[in-house]
């Protein structure tokens, strides 16, 4: 019996295939034969009666009109903030009609490119032909894929570049968009699977040579759906913006607020200044100013800029490019605190006592002019006594007071005991052509830590201010680890000969104790990485669940509105709470806070994954020129299919498949996080140092496959893919593995 499609399946087929909408086309697409055609005819009749379809001759559509319910694609807001859509099934002689999306408060967030099912109403005398109300969002059912096109006689196929997928898509002749063999393409699903169960698709974009260096980040951008082209209306709004006059703002232009950023920074969204407190009641205290670009002045609620910023959620950073949240006219100019230029800002004046405790704060909406833009290296060198013509005049009045305030904050931080992870950050250095030239560790200077501590304190002040004023806002939330992840961390610690005590309410100081035990040992980086993996993902929420990692009760993001939408929301909340203007939080903003929190938490995770995938691909490209080389690393993960190894030199993560462990069967012990040779008793586990050979590196997927050469304290039997042993042999090996695990557990208990 033929399985009939659902009505939704039929509607999607008609929308995606506007030239194949006769009953016979639909029947052929879904493999409907014989008596099942009668059921199909009945379903089409029902869809016609329900208003979903209009029959014209032998097809179920009117080329010069849209049906009352249509599948459409969101094309983004215009400069007035109105959101429009385009029909996916227009075949008329004239231009496709414009559809205004009439949004309701209960509607889900929509972004450019989303597929939606709309109920349409024809209108007259407007600059749009239809108004559409959302029935449901269809994006998740309309899959897209990035892959390598391989031409065939009847069209082609697409080989996915995602290392987690091995299912190819089939492309019919006429739906290849002229793609050439070996070209990187983007495709979307087009119709049901073929008889072999393979998805059918159509090429929608050709992206060129996948091996080109500039393709690496582009692959991640497209694969994860990160918007990287601004709509014309958004760019027009940004380019129409003008500098802000002083007006009713606080004049901060005589305050020497300096910016301290990476040497290659393209924007400057925060500036700082500190001085000793001259209040006799606060002997040894400090006054600290943090000023942040006033993005809210330019990005007004409901504008095209606002729609696009909320859709993107944040900027995304790749080794060769930045995909910004805001157009260059704002992010690189009017909202960037450039040296010597008047710039609008929101600033907080904070008073610290001699122990580094914040005892007071107040916010201002001001106008500032930075006397200097320094790099981290500039500031650190000046503090160390190596001044330049630029930093010498600032040393005593600006730079040293900043470091004095930082010293006080360090004492307060030590008492608070936030999670003290120490993870080396690697920097991928590229040639002008985009090829990897080296993988280097980023220096961790006190100047970096100084800015981080100042920003954390400003974020705390913003959250406390809004809580005190009972204002809605978005908190930055980080909940404590769940018991399962904590137990996994405890097992890693035990396997490394370290301890993490049970039976107490977990606090960050307990985790810091574990990190201190590991510091300076061979397990240092492993314990830091494992602790990070045990943490929950931070997110945004209108409800305050505190920040576990920072050991803070009230925390919000205030300091980076150029690159994070959450900070823009907090700025608007401060503007409304202080009555500084009409560009604060609107009632609609407040009503949509839960939805906005979910949206930007998702875009943040999307950017993190895309950035990580890009790094993996760059590292794989770098390692592909070193095939056959032997390198050292440490086992960072143990799974039943193999061992993950983090390489010392580059930080790249590679996989040693089980078949490459040696000429015997290995048993996986998930509790001990080890594998054990059935014949030799060789144990390989988490944290173990290994020497491996680079066997395979695939830049298009970021995959790195390794062969095991040697392992610390283990004898590796030679051999390739291991044959499966008889049941008695494997049972004997499992018993041996269980016995070894028990013995290790006893040893750890005694050592503890």
C-alpha positions in Angstrom: 0.0 0.0 0.0 1.3 3.4 -1.0 1.9 5.8 2.0 0.1 9.1 1.2 1.7 12.4 1.9 0.2 14.8 4.4 -1.6 17.9 3.3 1.4 19.9 4.6 3.7 17.8 2.4 1.5 18.6 -0.6 1.5 22.3 0.1 5.3 22.3 0.4 5.7 20.4 -2.8 3.5 22.9 -4.7 5.4 25.8 -3.1 8.8 24.4 -4.0 7.9 23.2 -7.4 5.6 25.8 -9.0 6.0 24.4 -12.5 5.0 20.8 -11.5 1.6 21.2 -9.8 -0.7 19.2 -11.9 -2.2 16.1 -10.2 0.0 13.8 -12.2 3.1 15.8 -11.2 2.2 15.5 -7.5 1.4 11.8 -7.9 4.7 11.2 -9.6 6.6 13.1 -6.9 5.2 11.1 -4.1 5.2 7.7 -5.9 1.3 7.5 -5.8 0.0 4.8 -8.2 -3.2 2.9 -8.9 -6.1 3.3 -6.5 -4.2 5.7 -4.3 -4.7 8.4 -6.9 -8.3 8.6 -5.9 -7.2 9.4 -2.3 -4.8 12.0 -3.7 -7.7 13.6 -5.7 -9.8 13.7 -2.6 -7.0 15.4 -0.6 -6.5 18.0 -3.3 -10.3 18.7 -3.4 -10.2 19.2 0.4 -7.3 21.6 0.2 -9.2 23.5 -2.5 -12.4 23.7 -0.3 -10.3 24.8 2.7 -8.9 27.7 0.7 -5.3 26.4 0.6 -5.4 25.9 -3.2 -7.2 27.3 -6.2 -7.7 25.1 -9.2 -7.0 26.6 -12.6 -7.4 24.2 -15.6 -5.5 21.1 -14.6 -3.1 22.7 -12.0 -3.9 23.8 -8.5 -2.8 27.4 -8.6 -3.6 30.7 -10.3 -0.6 32.2 -12.0 -1.8 35.8 -11.4 -2.9 35.4 -7.8 -1.8 33.8 -4.6 -3.9 31.3 -2.7 -5.3 32.3 0.6 -2.7 30.2 2.4 0.8 30.3 0.9 4.4 29.3 1.7 6.6 32.4 1.7 10.1 33.5 2.5 10.8 36.3 4.9 13.0 39.0 3.2 13.7 41.2 6.2 12.6 44.6 7.5 12.7 47.8 5.6 14.0 51.1 7.0 10.7 51.6 8.8 11.0 48.3 10.6 8.2 46.6 8.6 8.8 43.0 7.8 8.0 41.7 4.3 7.9 38.3 2.7 8.0 37.0 -0.9 5.8 34.2 -2.3 7.6 30.9 -3.1 5.1 30.0 -5.8 4.6 33.1 -8.0 4.5 32.4 -11.7 2.6 35.5 -13.0 3.8 37.7 -15.9 4.4 40.8 -13.7 6.7 41.3 -10.7 6.0 39.0 -7.7 3.6 40.7 -5.3 4.9 42.2 -2.0 3.6 40.8 1.2 3.5 42.8 4.5 3.9 40.5 7.5 1.4 41.5 10.1 3.1 40.4 13.3 1.3 39.5 16.5 2.8 39.6 20.0 2.5 35.8 20.3 4.4 35.1 17.0 7.8 33.4 17.1 10.8 35.4 16.1 11.4 35.5 12.3 14.5 36.3 10.4 15.5 36.8 6.8 15.4 33.6 4.9 12.8 31.8 7.1 10.2 29.8 5.3 6.7 30.5 6.7 3.1 29.5 6.0 1.0 32.6 5.8 -2.7 33.4 5.6 -3.0 36.1 2.9 -5.4 38.9 2.4 -5.3 40.9 -0.8 -5.2 44.7 -0.2 -5.7 47.7 -2.5 -4.1 51.2 -2.5 -0.9 50.1 -0.6 2.7 49.7 -1.6 2.2 46.0 -1.0 -0.4 43.6 -2.6 -1.0 41.3 0.3 -1.0 41.2 4.1 0.1 38.0 5.7 -0.5 36.5 9.1 1.7 33.8 10.4 0.2 30.3 10.6 3.5 28.5 11.3 7.2 28.6 10.7 8.4 26.0 8.3 12.2 26.6 8.4 13.0 23.4 10.2 11.3 21.3 7.6 13.1 22.9 4.7 16.6 21.5 5.2 19.7 23.0 3.6 23.2 21.5 3.1 26.6 22.7 2.2 28.7 20.2 0.2 30.9 19.4 -2.7 29.1 19.0 -6.0 29.9 15.9 -8.1 28.5 16.0 -11.6 26.8 12.9 -13.2 25.1 12.3 -16.5 21.6 12.9 -15.1 22.4 15.9 -12.8 24.7 15.3 -9.9 25.1 14.6 -6.2 26.4 16.5 -3.2 28.8 15.1 -0.8 28.3 16.8 2.6 31.2 18.7 4.2 29.8 18.1 7.7 32.0 15.5 9.4 29.0 14.3 11.3 27.1 13.4 8.1 27.7 10.9 5.3 24.4 10.9 3.4 24.7 12.4 -0.1 21.9 14.3 -1.8 20.8 13.7 -5.4 20.4 16.7 -7.8 18.3 16.4 -10.9 19.5 17.8 -14.2 18.2 21.3 -14.5 18.5 22.0 -10.8 22.3 22.2 -10.6 22.5 26.0 -11.3 25.4 25.2 -13.6 27.6 23.9 -10.7 30.9 22.4 -11.8 32.4 19.2 -10.5 34.3 19.7 -7.3 32.6 23.1 -6.6 31.4 24.1 -3.1 27.6 24.6 -3.3 24.6 25.2 -1.0 21.5 23.2 -1.7 18.0 22.8 -0.3 15.7 19.9 -0.1 13.4 19.6 -3.1 10.8 16.9 -2.9 10.6 13.4 -1.4 13.5 10.9 -1.2 14.3 8.7 -4.1 13.7 4.9 -4.1 17.1 4.3 -2.5 16.2 6.6 0.4 18.5 9.4 -0.6 17.3 13.0 -0.3 16.6 15.0 -3.4 17.8 18.6 -3.5 18.4 21.6 -5.7 21.5 23.9 -5.8 20.7 27.4 -4.7 24.1 28.9 -4.5 27.6 28.2 -5.9 30.4 29.2 -3.6 33.5 28.3 -5.6 36.6 26.3 -4.8 36.3 24.6 -1.4 40.1 24.4 -1.0 40.5 28.2 -1.4 41.7 29.6 1.9 39.0 32.2 2.0 36.4 29.5 1.8 37.1 28.2 5.3 35.1 30.7 7.3 32.6 31.1 4.5 31.7 27.4 4.9 31.0 27.8 8.6 29.0 31.0 8.0 26.8 29.3 5.4 26.6 25.9 7.2 25.3 27.5 10.4 23.0 30.1 8.7 24.8 33.2 10.0 23.5 36.3 8.2 26.5 38.0 6.6 24.9 40.4 4.2 23.0 43.5 5.5 19.7 44.4 3.8 19.8 47.7 1.9 17.4 49.3 4.4 19.7 48.5 7.3 22.7 49.9 5.6 20.8 53.0 4.6 19.8 53.6 8.2 23.3 53.2 9.4 24.8 55.5 6.8 22.2 58.2 7.5 23.3 58.4 11.2 25.0 61.5 12.4 27.3 62.4 15.4 25.5 63.2 18.7 25.6 66.7 20.1 26.0 67.3 23.8 22.4 68.4 24.5 21.4 67.2 27.9 24.2 64.7 28.2 26.9 64.8 30.9 30.0 66.3 29.4 32.8 63.8 30.0 35.2 65.1 27.4 37.7 66.3 29.9 37.9 62.9 31.6 40.9 61.0 30.1 39.0 57.8 29.3 41.3 55.6 27.2 40.6 52.5 25.2 42.7 49.4 25.6 42.1 46.7 23.0 43.9 44.1 20.9 46.4 45.6 18.5 44.2 44.6 15.5 40.9 45.7 17.0 38.4 47.2 14.4 36.2 48.8 17.0 36.5 50.3 20.5 33.3 50.0 22.5 34.7 50.6 26.0 37.0 53.1 27.7 38.3 53.3 31.2 39.8 55.8 33.7 40.8 55.5 37.4 42.0 57.9 40.0 42.6 57.8 43.8 39.4 58.7 45.7 39.9 62.1 47.4 37.0 61.5 49.8 38.7 61.4 53.3 36.1 58.8 54.4 37.5 56.4 51.8 41.2 56.4 52.5 43.1 54.3 50.0 40.1 53.9 47.8 39.6 54.4 44.1 37.2 56.0 41.6 36.8 53.9 38.5 35.0 55.0 35.3 33.9 52.7 32.6 32.3 54.3 29.5 30.5 52.3 26.8 29.4 53.3 23.3 25.8 54.6 23.2 24.6 52.2 20.6 20.9 52.6 21.7 20.9 56.2 20.4 21.5 54.9 16.8 19.7 51.5 17.0 16.1 52.4 17.9 13.4 49.8 18.8 11.5 48.6 15.8 13.9 50.0 13.2 15.5 48.0 10.4 18.8 48.2 12.3 17.1 46.8 15.4 15.4 43.9 13.5 18.7 42.9 11.9 20.7 43.2 15.2 18.2 41.1 17.0 18.2 38.5 14.2 22.0 38.3 14.3 22.2 38.4 18.1 25.9 39.0 18.2 29.0 39.5 16.0 30.8 36.4 14.9 34.6 36.3 14.8 36.7 34.2 12.5 40.5 34.2 11.9 40.1 36.0 8.5 37.0 38.1 9.0 34.3 39.4 11.4 30.6 39.1 10.7 29.4 42.1 12.6 26.0 42.7 14.3 25.9 46.2 13.1 27.0 47.8 9.7 30.4 49.3 9.4 29.1 52.9 9.5 28.2 52.3 13.1 30.4 49.5 14.4 33.6 50.9 12.9 32.7 54.6 13.1 30.0 56.4 15.1 29.7 53.8 17.8 33.4 53.2 18.1 35.2 55.3 20.7 37.9 56.6 18.4 40.8 58.6 19.8 40.2 62.4 19.6 36.6 62.1 18.4 33.4 63.1 20.3 31.4 60.0 21.0 28.1 59.3 22.7 28.4 57.0 25.7 26.7 55.4 28.7 29.2 55.6 31.6 29.3 54.3 35.2 31.3 55.9 38.0 32.2 53.3 40.6 33.8 53.9 44.0 36.0 51.1 45.4 37.4 50.9 49.0 41.0 50.0 49.6 40.1 46.3 49.6 38.6 46.5 46.1 34.9 46.3 47.2 32.5 48.4 45.2 30.8 50.7 47.7 28.9 53.0 45.3 28.1 53.6 41.7 26.2 56.0 39.5 25.3 56.0 35.8 25.5 58.9 33.2 24.5 59.3 29.6 27.3 61.4 28.3 29.6 62.6 25.6 33.3 61.7 25.8 36.5 62.2 23.8 39.2 59.6 24.3 42.8 61.0 24.4 44.3 57.7 23.4 43.6 54.3 22.0 46.2 51.8 23.3 46.8 48.2 22.7 47.2 45.7 25.5 50.9 45.5 24.8 51.2 49.3 24.9 49.5 49.6 28.3 51.5 46.7 29.8 54.8 48.0 28.5 54.2 51.4 30.0 53.3 49.9 33.3 56.5 47.9 33.2 58.5 51.1 32.6 58.9 50.9 28.8 57.0 54.0 27.6 56.6 55.5 24.2 55.9 59.1 23.1 52.2 58.1 23.2 52.2 56.5 26.7 54.7 58.6 28.6 52.3 61.5 29.2 49.6 59.1 30.4 51.8 57.0 32.7 51.3 58.8 36.0 47.8 60.2 35.5 46.1 57.4 33.7 47.9 54.1 33.3 49.3 53.6 36.8 46.1 54.6 38.6 44.3 52.0 36.4 46.7 49.2 37.5 46.4 50.4 41.1 42.6 50.0 40.9 43.1 46.6 39.3 45.4 45.5 42.2 42.6 46.3 44.6 40.1 44.4 42.5 42.4 41.4 42.5 42.1 41.2 46.3 38.3 41.4 46.1 38.3 38.7 43.4 40.4 36.4 45.6 37.9 36.7 48.4 35.0 36.1 46.0 36.6 33.0 44.4 35.2 33.0 40.9 36.1 29.9 38.8 39.8 30.3 38.1 40.2 28.4 34.8 43.5 28.8 33.0 43.1 27.7 29.4 45.8 28.7 26.9 44.3 30.5 24.0 45.8 29.8 20.6 45.8 32.3 17.8 45.7 31.2 14.1 48.0 33.4 12.1 47.2 33.7 8.4 49.1 34.9 5.3 47.6 37.7 3.2 46.3 34.9 0.9 44.5 33.3 3.9 46.7 30.3 4.5 47.7 29.3 8.0 51.3 30.3 8.7 51.5 29.4 12.4 49.5 28.5 15.5 50.7 30.6 18.4 49.7 31.0 22.1 48.1 34.3 23.0 50.0 36.2 25.7 48.0 36.7 28.9 49.0 40.1 30.2 47.9 41.9 33.3 46.5 44.5 30.9 44.1 41.9 29.6 43.0 40.9 33.1 42.6 44.5 34.1 40.1 45.2 31.4 38.2 42.0 32.1 37.9 42.8 35.8 36.7 46.4 35.0 34.1 45.1 32.6 32.8 42.5 35.1 32.4 45.2 37.7 30.5 47.5 35.3 28.2 44.6 34.3 27.5 44.0 38.0 26.8 47.6 38.6 24.3 47.6 35.6 22.5 44.6 36.9 22.3 45.9 40.5 21.1 49.3 39.3 18.2 47.8 37.3 17.3 45.4 40.0 17.2 48.3 42.5 15.0 50.3 40.1 12.7 47.2 39.5 13.3 47.5 35.8 13.0 44.6 33.4 16.3 43.4 31.9 18.2 40.5 30.5 20.4 38.8 33.1 23.5 36.8 32.1 22.8 33.4 33.8 25.2 30.6 34.6 23.8 27.8 36.6 25.9 25.3 38.6 26.9 22.0 37.0 24.4 19.1 37.0 25.3 16.1 39.1 26.1 13.9 36.1 28.7 16.3 34.7 30.1 16.8 38.2 30.5 13.1 38.7 32.3 12.8 35.3 34.7 15.5 36.4 35.3 13.7 39.7 36.2 10.6 37.8 38.7 12.5 35.6 40.2 13.9 38.8 40.5 10.5 40.4 42.0 9.0 37.2 44.6 11.8 37.5 45.3 11.1 41.2 43.5 14.2 42.3 40.4 14.7 44.5 37.1 16.6 44.3 35.2 16.0 47.5 31.6 14.8 47.6 28.8 15.5 50.0 28.8 19.3 50.1 27.0 22.2 48.4 29.2 22.9 45.4 30.9 26.3 45.3 33.5 27.7 42.9 36.2 27.5 45.7 35.8 23.7 45.6 36.6 23.6 41.9 39.4 26.1 42.4 40.9 23.7 44.9 40.9 21.0 42.2 42.5 23.4 39.7 45.2 24.3 42.3 46.0 20.6 42.8 46.5 20.2 39.1 48.5 23.4 38.6 52.0 22.8 37.4 51.4 19.1 37.0 51.2 17.1 33.8 47.4 17.1 34.2 47.0 20.9 34.4 45.5 21.5 31.0 43.4 18.3 31.2 41.8 19.3 34.5 41.1 22.8 33.2 39.5 21.5 30.1 37.5 18.9 32.0 36.3 21.5 34.5 35.1 23.7 31.6 33.2 20.8 30.0 31.5 20.1 33.4 30.1 23.7 33.3 26.6 24.4 32.1 26.2 26.8 29.1 25.6 30.4 30.1 22.5 32.0 28.7 20.3 35.1 28.8 17.1 35.3 30.8 14.7 37.9 32.1 14.8 35.9 35.3 17.8 36.1 37.6 19.3 32.7 38.5 22.8 34.2 39.3 26.1 33.5 37.8 27.8 30.4 39.2 31.1 30.7 37.4 31.7 34.3 38.4 30.2 33.8 41.9 27.9 36.7 41.5 24.3 37.2 42.5 23.4 39.9 40.0 25.1 39.9 36.6 24.1 41.4 33.2 25.9 42.2 30.0 26.4 46.0 29.6 29.9 46.5 28.1 29.7 45.4 24.4 26.5 46.7 22.7 28.3 47.0 19.4 28.7 43.2 19.2 25.9 41.8 21.5 22.2 42.5 21.4 21.8 41.6 25.1 24.0 44.7 26.0 21.8 46.9 23.9 18.7 45.7 25.8 20.5 46.5 29.1 21.4 50.0 27.8 17.7 50.6 26.8 16.7 49.5 30.3 19.1 52.0 31.9 17.8 54.7 29.6 14.2 54.1 30.5 15.0 53.7 34.2 16.8 57.1 34.3 14.4 58.9 32.0 17.1 59.8 29.6 15.1 59.7 26.4 12.5 57.9 24.2 15.0 55.3 22.9 14.7 53.1 26.0 12.8 49.8 26.4 9.4 49.9 24.8 6.4 47.9 26.1 6.8 45.5 23.1 10.5 45.0 24.0 9.5 44.2 27.6 6.8 41.7 26.5 9.2 40.0 24.1 12.1 39.7 26.7 11.7 35.9 27.1 11.6 35.4 23.4 14.6 37.7 22.8 16.6 35.9 25.5 16.0 32.6 23.8 16.8 34.0 20.4 20.1 35.6 21.3 21.1 32.6 23.5 20.7 30.5 20.3 22.6 32.9 18.1 25.5 33.0 20.6 25.7 29.2 20.6 25.5 29.2 16.8 28.5 31.6 16.6 30.5 29.5 19.0 30.0 26.4 17.0 30.7 28.1 13.7 33.9 29.7 15.2 35.0 26.3 16.5 34.3 24.6 13.2 36.3 27.2 11.4 39.3 26.7 13.8 39.1 22.9 13.2 39.2 23.4 9.5 42.1 25.8 9.6 44.0 23.4 11.9 43.2 20.5 9.6 44.5 22.5 6.6 47.7 23.3 8.6 48.2 19.6 9.5 47.4 18.4 6.0 50.9 19.5 5.0 52.4 17.4 7.7 50.9 13.9 6.9 53.1 11.1 8.3 54.8 13.3 10.9 54.9 12.1 14.5 53.7 14.6 17.2 52.9 14.5 20.9 49.7 15.1 22.8 47.5 14.0 25.6 44.3 11.8 25.6 41.4 14.2 26.1 38.5 11.9 25.5 37.7 8.2 25.6 34.8 6.7 23.5 33.9 3.3 22.4 35.0 4.1 18.8 38.4 5.6 19.7 40.5 8.1 21.7 40.5 11.8 21.2 43.9 13.4 21.5 44.7 17.1 22.0 48.0 17.9 20.3 50.6 19.9 22.2 51.8 22.1 19.5 48.6 23.3 17.9 45.8 22.4 20.3 44.1 20.5 17.5 41.8 17.6 18.5 42.3 14.4 16.5 40.8 10.9 16.7 42.6 7.6 17.0 40.1 5.1 15.8 39.9 1.8 17.7 41.3 0.0 14.7 44.5 2.1 15.0 45.3 1.2 18.6 47.1 -2.0 17.8 46.7 -5.6 16.8 44.3 -6.7 19.5 40.7 -6.1 20.7 40.3 -3.2 23.2 37.5 -3.1 25.8 35.9 0.3 26.6 35.3 1.1 30.3 33.1 4.3 30.3 33.3 4.6 34.1 37.1 4.6 34.3 37.3 6.4 30.9 39.9 3.9 29.6 40.3 1.2 27.0 42.1 -2.0 27.7 43.8 -4.6 25.4 42.1 -8.0 25.7 45.4 -9.9 25.3 48.1 -7.5 26.6 46.2 -5.8 29.3 47.5 -2.5 28.0 45.4 0.4 29.5 45.0 3.7 27.7 43.1 6.4 29.4 42.2 10.0 30.0 45.2 12.3 30.5 47.8 9.9 29.2 50.6 11.2 27.1 50.9 9.8 23.6 52.9 10.0 20.5 50.8 9.8 17.3 51.3 9.9 13.6 49.1 12.3 11.5 47.3 9.9 9.2 44.6 12.0 7.7 43.6 15.7 7.7 40.5 16.9 5.7 40.3 20.7 5.6 36.7 20.7 4.2 35.4 18.9 7.2 38.0 19.7 9.9 38.5 16.0 10.5 41.9 14.9 11.9 42.7 11.1 12.1 45.7 9.9 14.0 47.6 6.6 14.4 49.0 5.6 17.8 52.8 5.3 17.9 53.5 5.2 21.6 51.8 5.7 24.9 53.3 6.7 28.2 53.6 3.6 30.4 52.1 1.3 27.8 53.3 -1.3 25.3 51.5 -1.0 22.0 51.2 -4.2 20.0 51.8 -3.7 16.2 49.0 -4.3 13.8 46.2 -2.7 11.8 42.5 -3.3 12.0 41.8 -5.8 14.8 39.8 -8.9 14.1 37.0 -9.8 16.4 38.0 -12.4 19.0 35.9 -15.4 20.1 33.4 -14.9 22.9 35.6 -16.7 25.6 38.5 -14.4 24.8 36.5 -11.3 24.9 34.8 -12.4 28.2 38.2 -13.1 29.6 39.4 -9.6 28.6 36.3 -7.9 30.1 36.9 -9.7 33.4 40.5 -8.6 33.4 39.4 -5.0 32.6 36.9 -5.0 35.5 39.5 -6.4 37.9 42.0 -3.7 36.9 39.4 -1.0 37.3 38.6 -2.2 40.9 42.3 -2.2 41.7 42.7 1.4 40.5 39.7 2.4 42.6 41.2 0.9 45.7 44.5 2.6 45.1 42.8 6.0 44.6 40.8 5.5 47.8 44.0 4.8 49.8 45.8 7.7 48.2 42.9 10.0 49.1 
